[in-house]
């Protein structure tokens, strides 16, 4: 592969890696902000039956400070260690500016955001390595 093609490939990889890392960082920041400064309220867990072959959707129903009833999709999936059952009441934090933005207290699922940060950083490092190889070899 010629040097120009390697530089272009490294540039595309660098852009994609930076974008992924920034998206993950933004997600982590938002979750921390809502968890720390959001309004904490109890939410009722409801399961909406799914179509055949799909799992049932988990919904959270809560009342905002201005007495609006909100029903949002649960941002976390139940596990054996931390089950979320139909009819349970769990504590959530929501962003008063956008009540659809919720964080389940004690169940923060930040694995996807961390994976974006780590994956983006790996791609950035690979692209920089490819760029150094292309420049040194050309």
N, C-alpha and C positions, 0 to 999 in steps of 0.2 A: 504494500500500500504506500502511495507516495506521501510526502510530508504534508502537503496541502489538505489531503483527505483526512489525515490523522488530526490535524489542527481543527478542522471543521467538526469532526466527530467528538473531539475533546471539548470543544466549545458547547456543542449541544448537550453533552453529558453534564458539563459544569452548570449550565442553565437549569437543566432538569433537577439536578441534585440540590442546587440552591433553592429552587422552588419547593421541593419536597421538605427540606429542612425548615424553611420559613413557614410552611403550612403546619407542620408539626409543632413548631415553637408557638405559633399563634393559637393553636388548639389548646396547648398546655397553659398558656397565659390566660385564655378565656375561662378555662375550667377553674383555675386557681382564683381568678377574680370573682367569678360567680360564687364559688365556695366560700370565699372570705368576706365579700361585701354584699352578697345577695340576700334576699329576704328568705328566712327559713320558715317553712310551713309544713304541716303534715299533708301527705298525699295518699289517696286511696288507690290501691293497685287493682286494675281491672284487666281481664283477659278478653280480647276480642277473638272469637273463633276464627281460625284461618281456613283457607281453602284446602282441599285434600292435597297432601304432599307438602304443605307449608306448616310451619309452626304457628301457634297462636300469638298474635301481637300483644305485647304488654303495654297497657296505657296507664298513665298516672293522672288522676283527677284531683285538682286542688283549687282553693279559692284564693285569689290575689288580694292585696291590700285594699284595692278599690272595688271589692266584692264581685269580681268577674270569676265565673267558673271556667277553668281551663282544663283541657284534656290533651295531653301530649304523649308522644311515644316515649317509652322508657329508654334512656340512653345507655343502659347497661343490661347485660343478659344475666339471668340467674345462674348460679353455680351450686354445686353440692354444699360447699362451705357457706355460701350466702344465698339461700333460696329467696325468691320473690314470688309469693303465692297470691292468687286471686283473693281479694278481700283484706289483705294485709294493709296496714297503715305504716308508711315509711316517711322519714324526714328528708325533705329536699330543700335546696336553695334555688331560687329563680332570680333572674335579672329583672328588676322592675321596669326597665326600658323595653325589654322583650321577654315577656313571661314564658315564651316557648323555649328559651334557653335555660335548661335546668341541669343541676348536678345532684345526684343522689348521695346524700351524706353517708359515708362509710362504705360506699360502693363505687367510688370514683374509678372509672375505667379509662385510664390514660395510656394503655398499652399501644393503641393505634397511633396516638400522637407521638409517643416515644419511638415507635418503629419508623415513622416518617422522619424524625430528626436523625436517628441513627442511619437509616437507609440513605437519606440525603447526604449525610456527611461521608459515608462510604463512597457514594457515587462521585462526590466532589473530589475526594482523595484519588480515586481511580482516574478521573479525568485530568487532574493535575499531573499524575504520574505519566499518563499517556501523552500529555503535552510536553513534558520534559523529555520523554523518549523521542518524540517526533522532532523536537528542536535539536537535541543532541545528535540524533541520527541523520538529520538533514543538513 
